[in-house]
Amino acid sequence: MTTQRQLVQSLVKKGALAPEWRDAVASVDRALFIPEVIVGGDFGEDPEGWLRIVYADGPVVTQVNDGKATADDAFRLATSSSSMPSIMLEMLDLLDVRDGHRVLEIGTGTGYNAAWLSHRLGENRVTSVELDEKVLSLAEENLKRAGFRPTTVLGDGRDGHREGAPYQRIICTCTMRDVPAAWLEQCPEGRVVTPWGSSFFSGSFVTLDVVGGKAQGTFSGSPAFMWDRTRRGGAGRIADLYREEQRGVKGTTDIPPQHVIQDDPAFFIGLTVTDTWFRWCDADDGSGEATLWFFADDGSSWATVEYVPDAETYEVEQYGPRALWDDVREVFLQWHDLGKPERSRFGLSVDGDGDSQRVWLDGPRQPVGRPSRL
């Protein structure tokens, strides 16, 4: 039978489990935080299959479409989960928790991460905020079953939890487009770690050190977290967003489409093209051809670039009030002109007065992308 011990062994083998977190991970049974029916598993029908999912180093989706009734043939957006344990540990390593710290967690989810923090620091030093009432209720039950009673709060995580401040650490378990001013007010001397990005590219952690209520930090990792529900990115099925009768403006490009969605250029493009998302679709005929789709978050515009192996130019079609490929191409060429900088050279500064956040290249004096008002 698959067990918690095997999960621990897997994490140790991967080099993901730091000594300071080993006791917490070994002592807190992940199965206590996973419902019997999950996406891809049902304990009642296949107990061993359910256990394999639970004790694997992988994410477990526990809610789709915000818990709303969903038809079998409808698009299913994952909206709550138990995150991949090795990614949770990567975040905690970035957070650099020390004994005596008070930690604010944004996004309680199943409660598993709050349990680790409670085991390490003591439940009286952990506060967790969750927007979804049902998700929070289940997390509280999970935590009690595991023997923990940290402070849990129903509310918008963007507001933090002023009553428990100040905190020395804030960890966010959903992807943010910005760092709310309330977090810096409540953690004026410490560290904030959150998944961060835009609809175009959201695969970064930002680790911010906060001094005097002002934050500055850098990007790393390859996370794939669910969005802050108040400011989600676009998502959906192509069949639901595209109609064959729609006819766009056709053209060509000499930029291989796969080049714009590699991590470094996609990160840079996403600093300006914030409200567009993409999907790469391989042809199913073995030809090696593919279509790169772009969609505006509001569904008003789309674009395609047709990839053919060994081609010198690629067909482009753009529909709607925005020419999405033109937007992407322009910023991609800007990235080239800057010397194709890697993501590790960029950083983020957030003003202490909550005025704005700025992304910069090689230092705060070289801002790039589109400044964001908080």
BALOBA-1460 file (C-alpha; in Angstrom, 3 decimals):
// residues 374
<rec num="1" residu="m" x="0.000" y="0.000" z="0.000"/>
<rec num="2" residu="t" x="1.216" y="3.496" z="-0.887"/>
<rec num="3" residu="t" x="1.978" y="5.467" z="2.299"/>
<rec num="4" residu="q" x="3.095" y="8.831" z="3.669"/>
<rec num="5" residu="r" x="6.542" y="7.310" z="4.215"/>
<rec num="6" residu="q" x="6.892" y="6.743" z="0.475"/>
<rec num="7" residu="l" x="6.063" y="10.405" z="-0.194"/>
<rec num="8" residu="v" x="8.789" y="11.462" z="2.230"/>
<rec num="9" residu="q" x="11.272" y="9.078" z="0.624"/>
<rec num="10" residu="s" x="10.404" y="10.421" z="-2.816"/>
<rec num="11" residu="l" x="10.971" y="14.015" z="-1.703"/>
<rec num="12" residu="v" x="14.284" y="13.112" z="-0.068"/>
<rec num="13" residu="k" x="15.434" y="11.307" z="-3.216"/>
<rec num="14" residu="k" x="14.644" y="14.392" z="-5.300"/>
<rec num="15" residu="g" x="16.603" y="16.601" z="-2.921"/>
<rec num="16" residu="a" x="13.428" y="18.596" z="-2.263"/>
<rec num="17" residu="l" x="13.110" y="18.016" z="1.479"/>
<rec num="18" residu="a" x="15.342" y="20.276" z="3.574"/>
<rec num="19" residu="p" x="16.229" y="18.981" z="7.065"/>
<rec num="20" residu="e" x="14.298" y="21.739" z="8.815"/>
<rec num="21" residu="w" x="11.056" y="20.622" z="7.140"/>
<rec num="22" residu="r" x="11.518" y="16.853" z="7.282"/>
<rec num="23" residu="d" x="9.792" y="16.331" z="10.629"/>
<rec num="24" residu="a" x="6.755" y="18.382" z="9.577"/>
<rec num="25" residu="v" x="6.381" y="16.554" z="6.266"/>
<rec num="26" residu="a" x="6.846" y="13.148" z="7.868"/>
<rec num="27" residu="s" x="4.447" y="13.884" z="10.723"/>
<rec num="28" residu="v" x="1.551" y="15.437" z="8.775"/>
<rec num="29" residu="d" x="-0.344" y="12.821" z="6.777"/>
<rec num="30" residu="r" x="-1.335" y="14.293" z="3.411"/>
<rec num="31" residu="a" x="-4.294" y="11.913" z="3.176"/>
<rec num="32" residu="l" x="-6.001" y="13.830" z="5.999"/>
<rec num="33" residu="f" x="-6.230" y="16.841" z="3.687"/>
<rec num="34" residu="i" x="-7.579" y="15.174" z="0.537"/>
<rec num="35" residu="p" x="-11.299" y="14.450" z="-0.015"/>
<rec num="36" residu="e" x="-12.347" y="10.925" z="-0.913"/>
<rec num="37" residu="v" x="-13.460" y="12.046" z="-4.389"/>
<rec num="38" residu="i" x="-10.893" y="14.047" z="-6.355"/>
<rec num="39" residu="v" x="-10.174" y="14.753" z="-9.990"/>
<rec num="40" residu="g" x="-8.812" y="11.433" z="-11.237"/>
<rec num="41" residu="g" x="-9.548" y="9.364" z="-8.136"/>
<rec num="42" residu="d" x="-12.292" y="7.981" z="-5.901"/>
<rec num="43" residu="f" x="-11.369" y="6.275" z="-2.620"/>
<rec num="44" residu="g" x="-14.644" y="4.351" z="-2.529"/>
<rec num="45" residu="e" x="-14.144" y="2.823" z="-5.980"/>
<rec num="46" residu="d" x="-10.344" y="2.414" z="-6.032"/>
<rec num="47" residu="p" x="-8.652" y="2.943" z="-2.643"/>
<rec num="48" residu="e" x="-5.155" y="2.035" z="-3.814"/>
<rec num="49" residu="g" x="-5.423" y="4.261" z="-6.887"/>
<rec num="50" residu="w" x="-6.557" y="7.138" z="-4.649"/>
<rec num="51" residu="l" x="-3.598" y="6.537" z="-2.310"/>
<rec num="52" residu="r" x="-1.153" y="6.533" z="-5.230"/>
<rec num="53" residu="i" x="-2.409" y="9.982" z="-6.250"/>
<rec num="54" residu="v" x="-2.371" y="11.339" z="-2.689"/>
<rec num="55" residu="y" x="1.131" y="10.140" z="-1.817"/>
<rec num="56" residu="a" x="2.710" y="11.051" z="-5.163"/>
<rec num="57" residu="d" x="4.699" y="14.240" z="-5.547"/>
<rec num="58" residu="g" x="2.018" y="15.829" z="-7.649"/>
<rec num="59" residu="p" x="-0.847" y="18.315" z="-7.354"/>
<rec num="60" residu="v" x="-4.298" y="17.026" z="-6.431"/>
<rec num="61" residu="v" x="-7.222" y="19.038" z="-7.803"/>
<rec num="62" residu="t" x="-9.965" y="19.207" z="-5.166"/>
<rec num="63" residu="q" x="-12.377" y="21.709" z="-6.765"/>
<rec num="64" residu="v" x="-13.331" y="22.861" z="-10.263"/>
<rec num="65" residu="n" x="-15.305" y="25.901" z="-11.400"/>
<rec num="66" residu="d" x="-15.436" y="27.355" z="-7.869"/>
<rec num="67" residu="g" x="-17.498" y="24.381" z="-6.719"/>
<rec num="68" residu="k" x="-20.406" y="25.236" z="-8.997"/>
<rec num="69" residu="a" x="-22.439" y="22.530" z="-10.702"/>
<rec num="70" residu="t" x="-20.750" y="21.690" z="-13.995"/>
<rec num="71" residu="a" x="-22.160" y="19.768" z="-16.944"/>
<rec num="72" residu="d" x="-20.123" y="16.758" z="-18.049"/>
<rec num="73" residu="d" x="-19.261" y="18.386" z="-21.374"/>
<rec num="74" residu="a" x="-18.454" y="21.857" z="-19.948"/>
<rec num="75" residu="f" x="-15.006" y="23.397" z="-19.540"/>
<rec num="76" residu="r" x="-13.585" y="22.511" z="-16.138"/>
<rec num="77" residu="l" x="-11.302" y="25.093" z="-14.557"/>
<rec num="78" residu="a" x="-9.319" y="23.847" z="-11.565"/>
<rec num="79" residu="t" x="-10.022" y="26.288" z="-8.718"/>
<rec num="80" residu="s" x="-8.636" y="24.618" z="-5.591"/>
<rec num="81" residu="s" x="-6.050" y="21.942" z="-4.945"/>
<rec num="82" residu="s" x="-3.408" y="20.418" z="-2.757"/>
<rec num="83" residu="s" x="-0.232" y="21.675" z="-4.392"/>
<rec num="84" residu="m" x="2.677" y="19.513" z="-5.482"/>
<rec num="85" residu="p" x="4.658" y="18.847" z="-2.256"/>
<rec num="86" residu="s" x="8.065" y="19.556" z="-3.808"/>
<rec num="87" residu="i" x="6.768" y="22.925" z="-5.081"/>
<rec num="88" residu="m" x="5.382" y="23.696" z="-1.617"/>
<rec num="89" residu="l" x="8.832" y="22.981" z="-0.202"/>
<rec num="90" residu="e" x="10.469" y="25.164" z="-2.851"/>
<rec num="91" residu="m" x="8.242" y="28.037" z="-1.755"/>
<rec num="92" residu="l" x="9.014" y="27.423" z="1.912"/>
<rec num="93" residu="d" x="12.722" y="27.401" z="1.129"/>
<rec num="94" residu="l" x="12.325" y="30.798" z="-0.557"/>
<rec num="95" residu="l" x="10.298" y="32.013" z="2.430"/>
<rec num="96" residu="d" x="13.213" y="31.228" z="4.780"/>
<rec num="97" residu="v" x="11.056" y="30.688" z="7.865"/>
<rec num="98" residu="r" x="12.814" y="30.986" z="11.228"/>
<rec num="99" residu="d" x="11.715" y="29.976" z="14.723"/>
<rec num="100" residu="g" x="9.593" y="32.700" z="16.262"/>
<rec num="101" residu="h" x="8.282" y="34.056" z="12.966"/>
<rec num="102" residu="r" x="4.629" y="34.890" z="12.537"/>
<rec num="103" residu="v" x="3.404" y="33.785" z="9.098"/>
<rec num="104" residu="l" x="0.389" y="34.915" z="7.090"/>
<rec num="105" residu="e" x="-0.734" y="32.453" z="4.421"/>
<rec num="106" residu="i" x="-2.909" y="33.688" z="1.556"/>
<rec num="107" residu="g" x="-5.064" y="30.836" z="0.235"/>
<rec num="108" residu="t" x="-5.774" y="28.084" z="2.761"/>
<rec num="109" residu="g" x="-6.803" y="25.497" z="0.175"/>
<rec num="110" residu="t" x="-6.944" y="22.071" z="1.820"/>
<rec num="111" residu="g" x="-5.005" y="23.293" z="4.875"/>
<rec num="112" residu="y" x="-1.982" y="21.064" z="4.187"/>
<rec num="113" residu="n" x="0.541" y="23.896" z="3.939"/>
<rec num="114" residu="a" x="-0.899" y="25.579" z="7.057"/>
<rec num="115" residu="a" x="-0.420" y="22.265" z="8.875"/>
<rec num="116" residu="w" x="3.264" y="22.142" z="7.921"/>
<rec num="117" residu="l" x="3.724" y="25.717" z="9.113"/>
<rec num="118" residu="s" x="1.838" y="25.002" z="12.350"/>
<rec num="119" residu="h" x="3.998" y="21.950" z="13.048"/>
<rec num="120" residu="r" x="7.195" y="23.914" z="12.435"/>
<rec num="121" residu="l" x="6.339" y="27.213" z="14.145"/>
<rec num="122" residu="g" x="3.389" y="26.465" z="16.426"/>
<rec num="123" residu="e" x="-0.232" y="26.999" z="15.426"/>
<rec num="124" residu="n" x="-0.426" y="30.282" z="17.351"/>
<rec num="125" residu="r" x="2.052" y="31.811" z="14.883"/>
<rec num="126" residu="v" x="0.154" y="30.863" z="11.717"/>
<rec num="127" residu="t" x="-2.760" y="32.767" z="10.144"/>
<rec num="128" residu="s" x="-4.380" y="31.601" z="6.912"/>
<rec num="129" residu="v" x="-6.921" y="33.519" z="4.798"/>
<rec num="130" residu="e" x="-9.286" y="31.869" z="2.318"/>
<rec num="131" residu="l" x="-11.862" y="33.497" z="0.019"/>
<rec num="132" residu="d" x="-14.067" y="30.432" z="-0.547"/>
<rec num="133" residu="e" x="-16.271" y="29.649" z="2.461"/>
<rec num="134" residu="k" x="-16.729" y="25.975" z="1.606"/>
<rec num="135" residu="v" x="-13.030" y="25.459" z="0.935"/>
<rec num="136" residu="l" x="-12.192" y="27.101" z="4.259"/>
<rec num="137" residu="s" x="-14.713" y="24.987" z="6.165"/>
<rec num="138" residu="l" x="-13.237" y="21.764" z="4.787"/>
<rec num="139" residu="a" x="-9.694" y="22.980" z="5.506"/>
<rec num="140" residu="e" x="-10.616" y="23.706" z="9.127"/>
<rec num="141" residu="e" x="-11.982" y="20.169" z="9.471"/>
<rec num="142" residu="n" x="-8.807" y="18.750" z="7.922"/>
<rec num="143" residu="l" x="-6.583" y="20.764" z="10.234"/>
<rec num="144" residu="k" x="-8.493" y="19.734" z="13.350"/>
<rec num="145" residu="r" x="-8.333" y="16.089" z="12.285"/>
<rec num="146" residu="a" x="-4.565" y="16.471" z="11.987"/>
<rec num="147" residu="g" x="-4.362" y="18.125" z="15.398"/>
<rec num="148" residu="f" x="-3.851" y="21.779" z="14.401"/>
<rec num="149" residu="r" x="-5.894" y="24.929" z="15.036"/>
<rec num="150" residu="p" x="-4.126" y="27.877" z="13.427"/>
<rec num="151" residu="t" x="-6.028" y="31.126" z="12.970"/>
<rec num="152" residu="t" x="-8.204" y="30.763" z="9.869"/>
<rec num="153" residu="v" x="-9.993" y="33.712" z="8.293"/>
<rec num="154" residu="l" x="-12.727" y="33.926" z="5.656"/>
<rec num="155" residu="g" x="-11.929" y="36.904" z="3.458"/>
<rec num="156" residu="d" x="-10.113" y="38.362" z="0.478"/>
<rec num="157" residu="g" x="-6.442" y="37.503" z="0.802"/>
<rec num="158" residu="r" x="-5.526" y="40.765" z="-0.889"/>
<rec num="159" residu="d" x="-6.529" y="42.463" z="2.359"/>
<rec num="160" residu="g" x="-4.373" y="40.184" z="4.484"/>
<rec num="161" residu="h" x="-5.474" y="40.009" z="8.126"/>
<rec num="162" residu="r" x="-4.683" y="43.195" z="9.970"/>
<rec num="163" residu="e" x="-5.703" y="41.868" z="13.383"/>
<rec num="164" residu="g" x="-2.805" y="39.401" z="13.435"/>
<rec num="165" residu="a" x="-0.116" y="41.790" z="12.158"/>
<rec num="166" residu="p" x="2.727" y="42.369" z="12.134"/>
<rec num="167" residu="y" x="3.980" y="39.256" z="10.348"/>
<rec num="168" residu="q" x="7.563" y="38.400" z="9.508"/>
<rec num="169" residu="r" x="6.592" y="36.269" z="6.523"/>
<rec num="170" residu="i" x="3.742" y="36.184" z="3.985"/>
<rec num="171" residu="i" x="3.286" y="33.209" z="1.673"/>
<rec num="172" residu="c" x="0.653" y="33.255" z="-1.071"/>
<rec num="173" residu="t" x="-0.584" y="30.049" z="-2.709"/>
<rec num="174" residu="c" x="-2.314" y="31.603" z="-5.721"/>
<rec num="175" residu="t" x="-0.928" y="33.537" z="-8.676"/>
<rec num="176" residu="m" x="-0.990" y="37.310" z="-8.242"/>
<rec num="177" residu="r" x="-0.802" y="40.036" z="-10.874"/>
<rec num="178" residu="d" x="0.519" y="42.438" z="-8.242"/>
<rec num="179" residu="v" x="1.593" y="42.571" z="-4.614"/>
<rec num="180" residu="p" x="-1.142" y="44.276" z="-2.553"/>
<rec num="181" residu="a" x="-0.169" y="47.255" z="-0.437"/>
<rec num="182" residu="a" x="-1.877" y="45.653" z="2.581"/>
<rec num="183" residu="w" x="0.729" y="42.900" z="2.633"/>
<rec num="184" residu="l" x="3.597" y="45.355" z="2.988"/>
<rec num="185" residu="e" x="1.718" y="47.268" z="5.661"/>
<rec num="186" residu="q" x="1.238" y="44.055" z="7.641"/>
<rec num="187" residu="c" x="4.740" y="42.693" z="6.946"/>
<rec num="188" residu="p" x="6.836" y="45.886" z="7.056"/>
<rec num="189" residu="e" x="10.056" y="44.042" z="7.925"/>
<rec num="190" residu="g" x="10.274" y="40.556" z="6.475"/>
<rec num="191" residu="r" x="9.698" y="38.545" z="3.330"/>
<rec num="192" residu="v" x="6.858" y="37.881" z="0.888"/>
<rec num="193" residu="v" x="6.784" y="34.922" z="-1.517"/>
<rec num="194" residu="t" x="4.073" y="34.487" z="-4.139"/>
<rec num="195" residu="p" x="3.500" y="33.085" z="-7.618"/>
<rec num="196" residu="w" x="3.358" y="36.154" z="-9.869"/>
<rec num="197" residu="g" x="2.645" y="37.004" z="-13.466"/>
<rec num="198" residu="s" x="0.147" y="37.915" z="-16.140"/>
<rec num="199" residu="s" x="-2.212" y="35.979" z="-18.372"/>
<rec num="200" residu="f" x="0.579" y="35.577" z="-20.921"/>
<rec num="201" residu="f" x="3.130" y="34.147" z="-18.493"/>
<rec num="202" residu="s" x="2.487" y="33.285" z="-14.857"/>
<rec num="203" residu="g" x="5.243" y="30.735" z="-14.227"/>
<rec num="204" residu="s" x="7.360" y="32.689" z="-11.717"/>
<rec num="205" residu="f" x="7.812" y="33.014" z="-8.005"/>
<rec num="206" residu="v" x="8.703" y="36.480" z="-6.811"/>
<rec num="207" residu="t" x="10.625" y="36.639" z="-3.540"/>
<rec num="208" residu="l" x="10.463" y="40.092" z="-1.975"/>
<rec num="209" residu="d" x="12.446" y="41.348" z="0.975"/>
<rec num="210" residu="v" x="10.547" y="44.080" z="2.798"/>
<rec num="211" residu="v" x="12.404" y="46.837" z="4.641"/>
<rec num="212" residu="g" x="10.607" y="49.845" z="6.043"/>
<rec num="213" residu="g" x="7.448" y="48.826" z="4.224"/>
<rec num="214" residu="k" x="9.191" y="48.851" z="0.823"/>
<rec num="215" residu="a" x="9.760" y="45.627" z="-1.085"/>
<rec num="216" residu="q" x="12.292" y="44.503" z="-3.646"/>
<rec num="217" residu="g" x="13.113" y="41.081" z="-5.022"/>
<rec num="218" residu="t" x="13.695" y="38.699" z="-7.901"/>
<rec num="219" residu="f" x="11.967" y="35.997" z="-9.947"/>
<rec num="220" residu="s" x="12.605" y="32.246" z="-9.978"/>
<rec num="221" residu="g" x="11.054" y="28.811" z="-10.345"/>
<rec num="222" residu="s" x="8.421" y="27.353" z="-12.643"/>
<rec num="223" residu="p" x="5.215" y="27.264" z="-10.595"/>
<rec num="224" residu="a" x="1.751" y="26.592" z="-11.962"/>
<rec num="225" residu="f" x="-0.718" y="27.858" z="-9.375"/>
<rec num="226" residu="m" x="-4.358" y="28.822" z="-9.612"/>
<rec num="227" residu="w" x="-5.184" y="32.500" z="-9.938"/>
<rec num="228" residu="d" x="-6.186" y="35.054" z="-7.352"/>
<rec num="229" residu="r" x="-9.930" y="34.687" z="-7.916"/>
<rec num="230" residu="t" x="-10.486" y="38.434" z="-8.022"/>
<rec num="231" residu="r" x="-8.080" y="38.937" z="-10.967"/>
<rec num="232" residu="r" x="-7.959" y="35.740" z="-12.947"/>
<rec num="233" residu="g" x="-6.213" y="35.166" z="-16.243"/>
<rec num="234" residu="g" x="-8.008" y="33.934" z="-19.331"/>
<rec num="235" residu="a" x="-8.757" y="30.258" z="-19.877"/>
<rec num="236" residu="g" x="-11.081" y="28.044" z="-21.857"/>
<rec num="237" residu="r" x="-11.429" y="25.630" z="-24.725"/>
<rec num="238" residu="i" x="-10.634" y="26.725" z="-28.242"/>
<rec num="239" residu="a" x="-13.921" y="25.221" z="-29.448"/>
<rec num="240" residu="d" x="-15.810" y="27.546" z="-27.086"/>
<rec num="241" residu="l" x="-13.881" y="30.681" z="-28.091"/>
<rec num="242" residu="y" x="-13.434" y="30.302" z="-31.860"/>
<rec num="243" residu="r" x="-16.126" y="30.148" z="-34.534"/>
<rec num="244" residu="e" x="-15.394" y="28.901" z="-38.049"/>
<rec num="245" residu="e" x="-17.396" y="31.742" z="-39.555"/>
<rec num="246" residu="q" x="-15.026" y="34.283" z="-38.007"/>
<rec num="247" residu="r" x="-12.595" y="35.595" z="-40.607"/>
<rec num="248" residu="g" x="-9.489" y="37.434" z="-39.527"/>
<rec num="249" residu="v" x="-6.817" y="39.464" z="-41.263"/>
<rec num="250" residu="k" x="-4.193" y="37.183" z="-42.784"/>
<rec num="251" residu="g" x="-0.471" y="37.749" z="-43.087"/>
<rec num="252" residu="t" x="2.883" y="36.082" z="-42.485"/>
<rec num="253" residu="t" x="5.772" y="36.261" z="-40.045"/>
<rec num="254" residu="d" x="9.365" y="35.081" z="-40.158"/>
<rec num="255" residu="i" x="9.491" y="34.481" z="-36.387"/>
<rec num="256" residu="p" x="9.107" y="30.778" z="-35.526"/>
<rec num="257" residu="p" x="6.066" y="30.820" z="-33.233"/>
<rec num="258" residu="q" x="7.586" y="28.536" z="-30.607"/>
<rec num="259" residu="h" x="10.269" y="31.153" z="-29.966"/>
<rec num="260" residu="v" x="7.856" y="33.632" z="-28.364"/>
<rec num="261" residu="i" x="6.520" y="31.164" z="-25.767"/>
<rec num="262" residu="q" x="9.836" y="29.963" z="-24.352"/>
<rec num="263" residu="d" x="10.197" y="31.006" z="-20.725"/>
<rec num="264" residu="d" x="12.529" y="33.994" z="-20.983"/>
<rec num="265" residu="p" x="10.832" y="35.809" z="-23.882"/>
<rec num="266" residu="a" x="7.357" y="34.830" z="-22.624"/>
<rec num="267" residu="f" x="8.161" y="36.335" z="-19.229"/>
<rec num="268" residu="f" x="9.240" y="39.588" z="-20.892"/>
<rec num="269" residu="i" x="6.257" y="39.683" z="-23.251"/>
<rec num="270" residu="g" x="3.939" y="39.119" z="-20.305"/>
<rec num="271" residu="l" x="5.171" y="42.311" z="-18.647"/>
<rec num="272" residu="t" x="3.427" y="44.334" z="-21.380"/>
<rec num="273" residu="v" x="0.932" y="41.964" z="-23.004"/>
<rec num="274" residu="t" x="-0.753" y="41.230" z="-19.705"/>
<rec num="275" residu="d" x="-4.272" y="40.259" z="-20.805"/>
<rec num="276" residu="t" x="-3.590" y="37.671" z="-23.505"/>
<rec num="277" residu="w" x="-3.027" y="33.923" z="-23.142"/>
<rec num="278" residu="f" x="-1.807" y="31.280" z="-25.549"/>
<rec num="279" residu="r" x="-2.090" y="27.603" z="-26.338"/>
<rec num="280" residu="w" x="0.176" y="25.472" z="-28.521"/>
<rec num="281" residu="c" x="-1.688" y="22.717" z="-30.407"/>
<rec num="282" residu="d" x="0.243" y="20.002" z="-32.237"/>
<rec num="283" residu="a" x="-1.304" y="18.505" z="-35.358"/>
<rec num="284" residu="d" x="-2.497" y="14.943" z="-34.817"/>
<rec num="285" residu="d" x="-1.310" y="13.641" z="-38.191"/>
<rec num="286" residu="g" x="2.377" y="13.135" z="-37.343"/>
<rec num="287" residu="s" x="3.449" y="15.986" z="-39.621"/>
<rec num="288" residu="g" x="5.175" y="17.983" z="-36.879"/>
<rec num="289" residu="e" x="2.993" y="20.961" z="-37.724"/>
<rec num="290" residu="a" x="1.260" y="22.968" z="-35.011"/>
<rec num="291" residu="t" x="-0.919" y="26.008" z="-34.379"/>
<rec num="292" residu="l" x="-0.104" y="28.630" z="-31.784"/>
<rec num="293" residu="w" x="-3.337" y="30.274" z="-30.609"/>
<rec num="294" residu="f" x="-3.624" y="33.585" z="-28.775"/>
<rec num="295" residu="f" x="-6.797" y="34.791" z="-27.034"/>
<rec num="296" residu="a" x="-7.584" y="38.080" z="-25.305"/>
<rec num="297" residu="d" x="-8.850" y="37.606" z="-21.757"/>
<rec num="298" residu="d" x="-12.167" y="39.246" z="-22.675"/>
<rec num="299" residu="g" x="-12.660" y="36.898" z="-25.638"/>
<rec num="300" residu="s" x="-12.926" y="39.740" z="-28.136"/>
<rec num="301" residu="s" x="-9.814" y="38.887" z="-30.165"/>
<rec num="302" residu="w" x="-7.802" y="35.883" z="-31.249"/>
<rec num="303" residu="a" x="-4.812" y="35.135" z="-33.456"/>
<rec num="304" residu="t" x="-3.120" y="32.071" z="-34.880"/>
<rec num="305" residu="v" x="0.365" y="31.352" z="-36.172"/>
<rec num="306" residu="e" x="0.755" y="28.167" z="-38.196"/>
<rec num="307" residu="y" x="4.016" y="26.313" z="-37.607"/>
<rec num="308" residu="v" x="5.428" y="24.108" z="-40.372"/>
<rec num="309" residu="p" x="8.830" y="22.427" z="-39.866"/>
<rec num="310" residu="d" x="11.676" y="23.918" z="-41.921"/>
<rec num="311" residu="a" x="9.505" y="26.792" z="-43.169"/>
<rec num="312" residu="e" x="10.980" y="30.279" z="-43.557"/>
<rec num="313" residu="t" x="7.682" y="32.105" z="-43.032"/>
<rec num="314" residu="y" x="4.553" y="31.209" z="-41.104"/>
<rec num="315" residu="e" x="0.924" y="32.057" z="-41.797"/>
<rec num="316" residu="v" x="-0.753" y="34.438" z="-39.371"/>
<rec num="317" residu="e" x="-4.447" y="35.217" z="-38.899"/>
<rec num="318" residu="q" x="-5.751" y="37.879" z="-36.489"/>
<rec num="319" residu="y" x="-9.380" y="38.516" z="-35.564"/>
<rec num="320" residu="g" x="-11.087" y="41.172" z="-33.453"/>
<rec num="321" residu="p" x="-10.343" y="44.730" z="-32.338"/>
<rec num="322" residu="r" x="-6.802" y="43.831" z="-31.258"/>
<rec num="323" residu="a" x="-4.043" y="42.411" z="-33.442"/>
<rec num="324" residu="l" x="-2.704" y="40.026" z="-30.802"/>
<rec num="325" residu="w" x="0.184" y="38.633" z="-32.835"/>
<rec num="326" residu="d" x="1.346" y="42.166" z="-33.643"/>
<rec num="327" residu="d" x="1.321" y="42.963" z="-29.918"/>
<rec num="328" residu="v" x="3.363" y="39.859" z="-29.105"/>
<rec num="329" residu="r" x="5.773" y="40.325" z="-32.004"/>
<rec num="330" residu="e" x="6.526" y="43.943" z="-31.056"/>
<rec num="331" residu="v" x="7.497" y="43.075" z="-27.480"/>
<rec num="332" residu="f" x="9.402" y="39.955" z="-28.560"/>
<rec num="333" residu="l" x="11.574" y="42.139" z="-30.794"/>
<rec num="334" residu="q" x="12.118" y="44.540" z="-27.883"/>
<rec num="335" residu="w" x="13.422" y="41.586" z="-25.864"/>
<rec num="336" residu="h" x="15.794" y="40.751" z="-28.734"/>
<rec num="337" residu="d" x="17.008" y="44.348" z="-28.870"/>
<rec num="338" residu="l" x="17.840" y="44.177" z="-25.146"/>
<rec num="339" residu="g" x="20.115" y="41.202" z="-25.824"/>
<rec num="340" residu="k" x="17.617" y="38.434" z="-24.948"/>
<rec num="341" residu="p" x="18.003" y="38.801" z="-21.156"/>
<rec num="342" residu="e" x="17.211" y="35.834" z="-18.950"/>
<rec num="343" residu="r" x="14.414" y="36.112" z="-16.409"/>
<rec num="344" residu="s" x="16.934" y="35.928" z="-13.554"/>
<rec num="345" residu="r" x="18.154" y="39.432" z="-14.490"/>
<rec num="346" residu="f" x="14.770" y="41.003" z="-13.746"/>
<rec num="347" residu="g" x="13.424" y="42.181" z="-10.425"/>
<rec num="348" residu="l" x="10.379" y="43.758" z="-8.848"/>
<rec num="349" residu="s" x="10.043" y="46.809" z="-6.604"/>
<rec num="350" residu="v" x="6.863" y="47.716" z="-4.725"/>
<rec num="351" residu="d" x="6.494" y="51.133" z="-3.119"/>
<rec num="352" residu="g" x="5.861" y="51.251" z="0.584"/>
<rec num="353" residu="d" x="2.944" y="53.641" z="0.162"/>
<rec num="354" residu="g" x="1.149" y="51.173" z="-2.096"/>
<rec num="355" residu="d" x="1.457" y="53.426" z="-5.133"/>
<rec num="356" residu="s" x="2.804" y="51.052" z="-7.759"/>
<rec num="357" residu="q" x="4.960" y="48.060" z="-8.627"/>
<rec num="358" residu="r" x="7.771" y="48.222" z="-11.177"/>
<rec num="359" residu="v" x="9.659" y="45.469" z="-12.951"/>
<rec num="360" residu="w" x="13.254" y="46.270" z="-13.782"/>
<rec num="361" residu="l" x="16.235" y="44.810" z="-15.611"/>
<rec num="362" residu="d" x="19.558" y="44.586" z="-13.758"/>
<rec num="363" residu="g" x="18.484" y="47.216" z="-11.226"/>
<rec num="364" residu="p" x="15.617" y="49.515" z="-10.208"/>
<rec num="365" residu="r" x="16.971" y="52.336" z="-12.369"/>
<rec num="366" residu="q" x="16.114" y="50.413" z="-15.553"/>
<rec num="367" residu="p" x="12.319" y="49.805" z="-15.468"/>
<rec num="368" residu="v" x="10.718" y="47.680" z="-18.184"/>
<rec num="369" residu="g" x="7.222" y="46.603" z="-19.117"/>
<rec num="370" residu="r" x="4.053" y="48.315" z="-18.000"/>
<rec num="371" residu="p" x="4.006" y="49.879" z="-14.497"/>
<rec num="372" residu="s" x="1.092" y="48.628" z="-12.397"/>
<rec num="373" residu="r" x="-1.026" y="50.685" z="-10.039"/>
<rec num="374" residu="l" x="-2.002" y="48.877" z="-6.855"/>
